[in-house]
Amino acid sequence: MRYQEVSGRALAFLGDAVWSLLVREDLIRQGYSNGKVLQKKSVEQVNAKAQARAYDALHQEGFFTEEEEQIFKRGRNDSAGTVPRSTPAPIYRKSTGFEAIIGALQLMENSERIQTIWDKVRTH
């Protein structure tokens, strides 16, 4: 499937799942095993504010390719869905754009690039 044929929201939906899996695997590798602790630590990293911060940090470095920035804009600008009350709309939209990048890379089967993004975010 070509990511160009998928809506920004659907890319973000997939990207959120991929990102969540990366976080969960990382927490397990760090030795966490208590369910409550795992959930709490996972939510700290898989949320709109954390993902928007991750995008901002990498974007400011010029890390993303032109194609990835276009995917980000598709995800950010896709107006389908509602914004949670607990998150300001610009932050939520930015995180959706970030998730869209991850989702598109997943559809492209570019796990190496996803891993590179993950490694960069972890070091920030």
N, C-alpha and C positions, 0 to 999 in steps of 0.2 A: 504494500500500500504506500502510495506517495503522500508525504505529509502535506503537500500543497493542496490536496483534495479534502483535507480534514479541517474542521472549524478550529479557530483559536481556542474556544472553550474546551473542545474535545482534546486538543493537544495538551492543554493545561490539566485536564482531568487525568490523562495518562502520566504526565510529568509529575503530578502530585504523588501518584502511586509509586513511581520510580524513586523519587526523592525520599519518600517515607521508608521504602525498603532499604535504601542506602543508610539512612539514619539508624534504622533498627539493627541492621547488620553491624554497623559500627559500635553501637551500644553493647551488643552481645560480645563482640570481639574485645571490648574494654573490660568485660567480665561482669557486667550487670546481669542479674538474674531475677531479682524481685519484680513482680509484675507492676506494682504501683510505681516503683522507681523507674522502670523502663518506660511506662506510659508518661510519667511526668517529664522525663528527660527527652523523650521523643517529641512531645508537644512543644517543648522549648525550641526545637529546631525546625519542626514542620508546622509553621504558622506563617501568616502573611507578613508580619513584621520582620521575622528572621529572614524570610526569602527575599523580601524587598531590600533589606540590608545587604544580603549576599549579592543581589543584582547590582546595587549601587557601587559596592566595593569593586567588583570586577569591571563594571562599565567605566568607572573612573580611570581604571588602568588601561582601557582600550583593549580589554581581553577578548571580547566577543567579536566574531567575524561579522562582516556586513550581512551575510545571510541570517545569522543568529539574531542580529538586531532587528531584521525585518520580521522574523518569527516572533520576537518579543513584542513588537508593535501589533501584530495580529492578535496575539493573546491579550495584550493590555486593552486593546480597543474593541474587542468583542464584547458587546454590551449585554449579551444574554446572561441571565442569572441575576441574583441579588447580592448585595454587599452586606456582610454581617454588621450589625450595629456596633460591635466592639472594635471594628477596624475602620479607620478613615478610608474613604473610597480611593484616593490616589495610591495609598499603600496596598490596598487589596488588588487594584488593577496592576500595579507593578509586580506584585507577587504572581499574579496570573500570567503575566508576560514571561516571567522567569520560568514558571512551570511549563509554559508552552515550548520554550527552548528545549527543556529536558524531554518533553514528550515527543517533539519532532526528532530529536537525536535518537530516541528509543525506536521510533518508526524507521529511521534510517539505519538502525542496527549499529549505531556508532557508540558502542559502549566505552571505547577508549576516550572519546571526547567527554562523555558523561563523567567518567572517572577523573579526568583532568579538571573538570569544573568542581567536582566534589573535593578533590585534593586542594584546590585553590581556596575554596570556601572554608575548609577545615583549618587552613593555615592563617586565615584572617582573624 
